[in-house]
Amino acid sequence: MWQSIPELVRWSAEKYGEAEAVVDGRVRVSYRELGRRVERAAAACAATGLRAGDRVGIWAPNSLEWIVAALGAVSAGGVLVPLNTRFKGAEAADVLRRSGARLLFVTGTFLGTSYVASLRRAAGEGAGTGPLPGLPELRDVVVLAEDAPEGFRAWGEFLAGGEGAAGGLTGMTGPGGGAGSTTGTTGPGDAPGGTTGTTGSGGGAGGTTGITGSSPSDIIFTSGTTGSPKGAVITHEQTLRGYDAWSELAGLREGDRYLVVNPFFHTFGYKAGVIACLTRGATIIPQPVFDVTTALANIAAERVTVLPGPPTLHQSLLDHPARASYDLSSLRLVVTGAAVVPLRLVERLRDELGVATVLTAYGLSEASGIVTMCRRGDSPEVIATTSGRAIPGTEVRVADAAGAALPPGEPGEVLVRGFNVMRGYYGDDRATREVITPDGWLRTGDVGVLDEAGNLRITDRIKDMFIVGGFNAYPAEIEQILGLHPAVADVAVVGIPDARLGEVGKAYVVRRAGSVTTGDDLIAWARREMANYKVPRLVEFVGELPRNASGKVVKGLLRT
């Protein structure tokens, strides 16, 4: 239906009109108004000289401004580079440098930190002449606030710069698009994120007419839990096809009210959130930071119907001592993933909150964020113990070290092939060749098992597996069992050196409130529930596990 994200924005503005598109605090914006705001932001991007294929960074929390700036940049032909809000200045500067970002949208102060100041400390010196000399390709920095420091532009000033530049979203996506159009596209043979376009003869700052389905829409940098983040290049067609499918399988529908706690810099927030809502006419309710009390209040006040998120989010809602004082009866759809899903979580969401549809899914940045998903109507057992089946248009298989397919029930590396596989890692052909085989299979680095029906159960990361006396031990499997203990609220298992067995497991455990269970108690219980080689030899109790913003435990921090 849609060939590009700007087409989707224009279509949703026309189709859903005055229906609420975004509720951000006291600000309520209709789909028609959202379309106008995106159009204005796109014109302002074009007025800076942004051309098709130019990378545009955005480093900010979930908000209406994030949505408008991101969709505006993409509508002007830019390739979006969302930055993790947990990055420090040096980490953000590294991603901006490696992506060659031309334009950056950045929040002012967030959680007591000035992002602008941290960037200046990291990239304020260098050979460049732009606002951040250490980032010579970065020519414009826009602060998503009313005021901006010298050398940067405030959001209002930026938008004013596009007044009268290009008229209408149709001018940005179709022929004859206002003054000064870019007629080229970025084809599959080009370097990821590059542009083969030339400036047309329309004159002045104008729209981008060269966006096609195969044009890059964004570069999503991996979470970096197992190494330096790498940028997966994803196209407009992959994004639209993937999240139209996500919306269909989840049962997202017009009029739904969707609390987006998942960060927009991640596919779970931007694509399974913003893009999915645009496809169905659902209302986006962004929450910039996960606070359980705020989430409960939002659900009750805004009659939220849809709440995807990692298991820890839903667990904290269920366990909140004041949960009963909030009306959560509007919730009807939960989609979870990104980590081990405790077996009892699905049952509690259904039984205690009355959520009609609970689904699990699996994806990774290199596969547009979506690979498998449960279906409505699947049994509770399938939903609780698997991530569902391959989405339409993709293949999933489990393979041995040589790449040969393994039969159902045998663990191996999960391979994915289909429309959703990235074009490659931006600027890193070697890393791309390491993960995409010549015949198009993406090596995910995840260990999984397929059942006879094609349902996938992720057991671990290959790099997380450890070997105990010659036996392969998969931490996620051990964590799943330990999570059944009534005293365990959260758990992560890593391998540590052992003089006799080579490696053994160590469990980091978050106790439930009021529990006095000891490490010896938990180990004794584990010996009754799992094979001896899987039983952790050490247990350390912690207040919380280190997680990235996607909900994944950063096990490298536990190993240090």
Secondary structure, 3 states (H helix, E strand, C coil): CCCCHHHHHHHHHHHHCCCEEEEECCEEEEHHHHHHHHHHHHHHHHHCCCCCCCEEEEECCCCHHHHHHHHHHHHCCCEEEECCCCCCHHHHHHHHHHHCCCEEEECCEECCEEHHHHHHHHHCCCCCCCCCCCCCCCCEEEECCCCCCCCCEEHHHHHHCCCCCCCCCHHHHCCCCCCCCECCCCCCCCCCCCCCCCECCCCCCCCECCCCCCCEEEEEECCCCCCCCCEEEEEHHHHHHHHHHHHHHHCCCCCCEEEECCCCCCHHHHHHHHHHHHHHCCEEEECCCCCHHHHHHHHHHHCCCECCCCHHHHHHHHHCCCHHHCCCCCCCEEEECCCCCCHHHHHHHHHHHCCCEEEEEECCHHHCCCCEECCCCCCHHHHHHCCCEECCCEEEEEECCCCCECCCCCCEEEEEEECCCCCEECCCHHHHHHHECCCCCEEEEEEEEECCCCCEEEEEEHHHCEEECCEEECHHHHHHHHCCCCCEEEEEEEEEEECCCEEEEEEEEEECCCCCCCHHHHHHHHHHHCCHHHCCCEEEECCCCCECCCCCECHHHHHC
